[in-house]
């Protein structure tokens, strides 16, 4: 089995521009929601291909605002660690997103 992502350059550019504006408007708070959006963006454009060549689409079943407590906790951790905690947060979001991904 293998995973193949189909992420276009223009899709990436649009996603980055959108979140850059959101992060600027929210004075950096949007970066914590960007992590959820980023993982969902990649996972939802990926397919799992088995050994027989059958492909199954992956679907991330998270929403950015469903875990507001998680976001608030990591904002506090990031402030206390002067931003270093955000690197760990990004990994935890990917962990959460992959654990909430279904293959159909």
C-alpha positions in Angstrom: 0.0 0.0 0.0 1.0 3.5 -0.6 -0.4 7.0 -0.1 -0.5 9.5 -3.0 -1.3 13.1 -2.4 -2.8 15.2 -5.3 -2.0 18.8 -4.1 -1.8 21.4 -6.8 0.5 24.4 -6.7 -2.4 26.9 -7.1 -4.3 25.1 -4.3 -1.3 25.5 -2.0 -0.8 29.1 -2.9 -4.5 30.0 -2.3 -4.5 28.1 1.0 -1.3 29.9 2.1 -2.5 33.4 1.1 -5.9 32.8 2.9 -4.2 31.7 6.1 -1.5 34.4 6.0 -4.3 37.0 5.9 -6.2 35.3 8.7 -3.0 35.1 10.8 -2.3 38.8 10.3 -5.9 39.8 11.1 -5.9 37.8 14.3 -2.4 38.9 15.4 -1.1 35.3 15.3 -4.0 33.4 16.9 -5.0 32.1 13.5 -1.8 30.1 13.4 -3.2 27.7 15.9 -6.2 27.0 13.6 -4.0 26.8 10.6 -2.4 23.6 11.9 -5.8 21.9 11.7 -6.6 23.3 8.3 -3.1 22.3 7.0 -3.4 18.7 8.0 -7.0 18.4 6.7 -6.0 20.1 3.5 -3.3 17.5 2.7 -5.3 14.4 4.0 -8.4 15.3 2.1 -6.4 15.4 -1.2 -4.8 12.0 -0.6 -5.7 8.5 -1.7 -4.6 5.1 -0.3 -3.6 2.8 -3.2 -3.5 -0.9 -2.4 -1.3 -3.6 -4.1 -4.0 -4.3 -6.7 -4.1 -0.6 -7.7 -7.5 0.1 -6.1 -7.5 3.7 -4.7 -9.5 4.8 -1.7 -9.9 8.5 -0.8 -8.9 9.6 2.6 -11.2 11.9 4.6 -10.1 13.8 7.7 -13.1 14.2 10.0 -12.0 17.1 12.1 -13.1 20.7 12.3 -11.0 23.6 13.3 -13.3 24.8 16.0 -14.3 21.4 17.5 -11.2 21.4 19.8 -11.2 24.9 21.0 -10.0 23.7 24.4 -7.0 22.0 22.8 -6.2 25.2 20.9 -6.4 27.3 24.1 -4.2 24.9 26.0 -1.5 25.1 23.3 -1.8 28.9 23.0 -0.9 29.0 26.8 1.9 26.5 26.4 3.3 28.4 23.4 3.2 31.7 25.3 4.9 30.2 28.3 7.6 28.7 26.1 8.0 31.8 24.0 6.7 30.1 20.9 8.7 26.8 21.2 5.6 24.9 22.2 4.0 25.5 18.8 6.4 23.0 17.1 5.1 20.3 19.5 1.5 21.5 18.9 1.9 21.1 15.1 2.9 17.4 15.6 0.0 16.8 18.0 -2.5 18.2 15.5 -1.2 15.9 12.9 -1.5 13.0 15.3 -5.1 14.0 16.1 -5.9 14.5 12.4 -4.6 11.1 11.3 -6.4 9.4 14.2 -9.6 11.0 12.9 -9.1 10.0 9.3 -11.3 7.5 7.5 -10.6 5.7 4.3 -13.6 5.2 1.9 
